[in-house]
Amino acid sequence: MSIQTQIDTKLTTLAPLMVEVVNESHMHSVPANSETHFKVTLVSERFAGLMRVKRHQLLYALLKEELEGPVHALALHLYTPVEWTARGGEIPDSPNCLGGGKSDGKH
């Protein structure tokens, strides 16, 4: 099972109204077909009343195995349904990678 599928499966325990797991490894200085950098956008009632840090801690605990192993970076965009509606249901863009050493000028 791919790392992306593992993450997606574990996130179902939060009863998401919307979830998107994107493998962004290709945007970084890693070998082709890597599964090291992910962006998660998730909307769940479970986040109601939780500050951002508590939401992140919840995801970190849920994805502990992946973060201890192959996952190097995890961008989290976590919303309640009200927050998601307020932002127009728009998934944030990811910034360009600032690190690495690709000689072609892309990071």
N, C-alpha and C positions, 0 to 999 in steps of 0.2 A: 504494500500500500504506500502511495506517495506521501510525503510529509504534508503537502497541501491537503490531501484527502483526510489525513489524520487530524489536522487542525480543524477542518470543516466539520468532521464528525464530532469532535469534542465540543465544539461551539453549540451544537444542537441542544446540549444540556441547559443552555441559558434561554431556551424557548424564544429564539430570535424572531422578530417580525420581519427583519431583513438582515441578511448576512452576505458579505462578499469577502472572499479570501483570494488575494492576488499574489502570485509569485513574482516578485520584482527583482529576482536575482540577476536577470539579464541586464539590468541597469547598473550593475556593479562589477567590480574587478574580480570576478570569480569564474571558474571553468564553466563551459557550456553545459546546459541542463542541470545546473545546481539548484538546490532548494535550501537557500540560506537566508534570503531576505523576503519578508512577507508584509503585506499591508492588509489589515483586517478592518472592515467597516461593519459594525454590528448595532442593531437597534433592538432593545429589549426593555421590558418593564422592570426586569431585575436591577436595572441601574437607577431606578427612581429612589431619590433620597441619598444616593452615594456620590461623594465628591469624586473628581476625576482620578485622584490617586487610588482610591478604594476600588474603582472600576478596573483600573490597570492591574492592581494587585490580584483581583479576582481572576483576570485572564492569565496573569503570570502563573498563578497556582494551578489553573486548569491545564496550561500548556507547559508545565514544569519539565516534562521529559524532553519535549522538542527544544526548549530553550537550553537545556543542559547538553544537548547533542548537536544536531545539525543546524539549528536555526541560530543565525548570528545577529539578525536584526528583525524587529517586529514593530511596525508602525500601527498604532491602535487609534481608531476613531470610533468612540463608543457613545451612543446616544440613547436617551429615552425616546419613546414615540413622540412626545411633545417637542423635544429638542430637534428631532429629525424633521418634523413637519415645519418647525420654525425656520430651519435652514433650507427648506424647499426640497428636501430629499436628495440633496446634491452630495455626491461622494467627493471628498477633498482630493486634489491632485497631489502627487508626490513630487518632492523637490528632486533635482538632479543630484546624483551622487557627488560628494565633494572629496572623497578619498580615493585610494587605489593608485594604480600606476599604469593604466592602459596608455600605450604610446600613441594611439590613434586620436587622442584628444577627448574621447568620450570617457565618462566615469560611471 
